[in-house]
Structure formats: C-alpha cells, structure tokens
Amino acid sequence: MRLTFTHGYLGLFLVTFVCLPFLGVAYEYKHETAPQSVWLEALIGSSAIVAALLYTAYRCSARENSYWLGLLVIAQSVAAGTTYFSIIIGFPILFVAVVLSIIYTAIGSLVGSPTFAVSHYRKLVNRIYDHRLHQ
C-alpha cells in the first residue's frame, strides 16, 4: 500500500489527539514551570486516550472494514486539496468522528451488543463520505 497525503494527515491528527493532555499542560503553564505531577497526569491522560482508541478500534472494526480504514475514508472525504484548509476543516470533523466512535463503543459495551458500535460507526463513515468535499 502506497502512503499518501491522507495517511500523513490522519497520522498528524492522531498524534495531536493523543498529545492533547500535554498540549493542555503546555498551554496552561506557558509562563511558568509546570509541576511534575501535572506532567504525570498528562501522561496518564494520553495513555487513557490510547487505550480508548485501541478498544474503540477493536469494537468498531468489522471483517470488511477496519476502524482505521474508516478514519482514512473520513480524512480523505474532508481533504480540500490544500494543506491548511484541510487541517482547518478536517481536524474538527475527525475529532467529532473519533469522539462519536468512542461514545458508540461505550454504549455498545454498556448495552452488551457487539454489533452496535460497528453498525453506527459504519453509518457515520457513510454519512461523512456522502457529504464529502469535491475538488
């Protein structure tokens, strides 16, 4: 499989999403030194995000479509052809898609339905794909 701009774009989003606790600490303590306990909390928060993403990927994946392929389809659907415009539009849409998929996973786990997260995530990907940006 050949790597494309969309792979890099999605990778940049995922790294940014996982590093959100660190970015929040850096922003909050931009004029002073942050205590070590705050950085430890950011590390725990990032670890929780990674665990949530991996569990969501497990619950939202099906035989025919994986979770990561769905995120790649979403990233390609919101790519506008220019890097900065794609980031301005795409990152919020990817953020909403990831948060919704985590919510679908939580609901599916609470209800006890193994297909709830898969079916709702597939509908989400299809809905975003149907309203994709045309270049």
ROPAMI-606804 format. One line per field, with one value per residue (C-alpha): residue in one letter; x, y, z. Coordinates in steps of 0.25 Angstrom, whole numbers, plus 2048, in hexadecimal, padded with zeros to 3 digits. Each point is the difference from the previous one (the first is absolute). Layout:
BEGIN
res = [A / ...]
x = [X / ...]
y = [Y / ...]
z = [Z / ...]
END
This chain:
BEGIN
res = [M / R / L / T / F / T / H / G / Y / L / G / L / F / L / V / T / F / V / C / L / P / F / L / G / V / A / Y / E / Y / K / H / E / T / A / P / Q / S / V / W / L / E / A / L / I / G / S / S / A / I / V / A / A / L / L / Y / T / A / Y / R / C / S / A / R / E / N / S / Y / W / L / G / L / L / V / I / A / Q / S / V / A / A / G / T / T / Y / F / S / I / I / I / G / F / P / I / L / F / V / A / V / V / L / S / I / I / Y / T / A / I / G / S / L / V / G / S / P / T / F / A / V / S / H / Y / R / K / L / V / N / R / I / Y / D / H / R / L / H / Q]
x = [800 / 805 / 801 / 7F8 / 7FE / 7F3 / 809 / 809 / 7F4 / 7F9 / 80D / 802 / 7F2 / 801 / 80E / 7F9 / 7F4 / 808 / 809 / 7F4 / 803 / 80F / 7FB / 7F6 / 80B / 80A / 7F5 / 7FC / 80E / 806 / 806 / 805 / 805 / 7F6 / 801 / 804 / 7F2 / 7F9 / 809 / 7FD / 7F1 / 802 / 808 / 7F4 / 7F6 / 808 / 801 / 7F1 / 7FD / 809 / 7F9 / 7F2 / 804 / 805 / 7F4 / 7F7 / 808 / 7FD / 7F1 / 7FE / 808 / 7F9 / 805 / 7FE / 804 / 809 / 7FF / 80D / 7FB / 7F3 / 808 / 809 / 7F3 / 7FB / 80E / 7FF / 7F2 / 803 / 80D / 7FE / 80D / 808 / 807 / 7FC / 7F1 / 800 / 805 / 7F6 / 7F4 / 805 / 806 / 7F2 / 7F9 / 80A / 7FF / 7F1 / 801 / 80A / 7F8 / 7F3 / 806 / 805 / 7F2 / 7FA / 80A / 7FC / 7F1 / 803 / 808 / 7F5 / 7F5 / 807 / 7FE / 80D / 7FA / 7FB / 80E / 803 / 7F2 / 800 / 80E / 7FE / 7F4 / 809 / 80A / 7F6 / 7F9 / 80D / 804 / 7F3 / 802 / 80F / 807 / 801 / 80D]
y = [800 / 80E / 80B / 80C / 80E / 7FB / 7F6 / 80B / 809 / 7F5 / 7FD / 80E / 801 / 7F3 / 805 / 80D / 7F9 / 7F7 / 80C / 809 / 7FF / 804 / 80C / 804 / 800 / 807 / 80B / 801 / 802 / 808 / 80A / 7F8 / 7F2 / 7F5 / 7F7 / 7F1 / 7FB / 808 / 7FA / 7F2 / 803 / 803 / 7F3 / 7F9 / 807 / 7FD / 7F2 / 7FF / 807 / 7F5 / 7F5 / 806 / 801 / 7F1 / 7FB / 808 / 7FB / 7F2 / 802 / 808 / 7F7 / 7F6 / 7F6 / 808 / 80E / 803 / 80C / 806 / 7FF / 807 / 80B / 801 / 801 / 80B / 807 / 7FF / 805 / 80D / 802 / 80D / 7FF / 80B / 7FC / 80C / 800 / 7F0 / 802 / 80B / 7F8 / 7F2 / 800 / 804 / 7F6 / 7F5 / 804 / 7FE / 7F3 / 7FA / 805 / 7FB / 7F2 / 800 / 803 / 7F5 / 7F6 / 804 / 7FF / 7F3 / 7FA / 805 / 7FA / 7F3 / 801 / 7FC / 806 / 80D / 808 / 7F9 / 804 / 80E / 803 / 7FB / 809 / 80C / 7FD / 7FE / 80D / 808 / 7FA / 803 / 80F / 800 / 80C / 800 / 806]
z = [800 / 7FC / 80A / 7FC / 806 / 806 / 808 / 805 / 803 / 808 / 807 / 804 / 806 / 808 / 806 / 803 / 806 / 809 / 804 / 804 / 80F / 7FE / 7F7 / 80B / 80B / 7F7 / 7FD / 80F / 805 / 7F4 / 809 / 80C / 802 / 802 / 80C / 7FD / 805 / 7F5 / 7F5 / 807 / 7FF / 7F1 / 7FE / 806 / 7F8 / 7F3 / 804 / 802 / 7F3 / 7F9 / 808 / 7FC / 7F1 / 800 / 807 / 7F6 / 7F4 / 805 / 802 / 7F4 / 7F6 / 7F7 / 7F7 / 7F3 / 807 / 80B / 809 / 7FA / 7F2 / 804 / 806 / 7F3 / 7F8 / 809 / 7FE / 7F1 / 800 / 807 / 7F9 / 7F8 / 7F7 / 808 / 80D / 809 / 7FB / 802 / 80E / 804 / 7FB / 802 / 80E / 806 / 7F8 / 803 / 80F / 800 / 7F9 / 80A / 80C / 7FA / 7FD / 80F / 804 / 7F7 / 806 / 80E / 7FD / 7F9 / 80C / 80A / 7F8 / 7FD / 7F1 / 7F9 / 7F3 / 805 / 7FE / 7F3 / 7FA / 805 / 7FC / 7F2 / 7FF / 805 / 7F6 / 7F5 / 804 / 7FF / 7F3 / 7FA / 804 / 7FB / 7FB / 7F0 / 7FA]
END
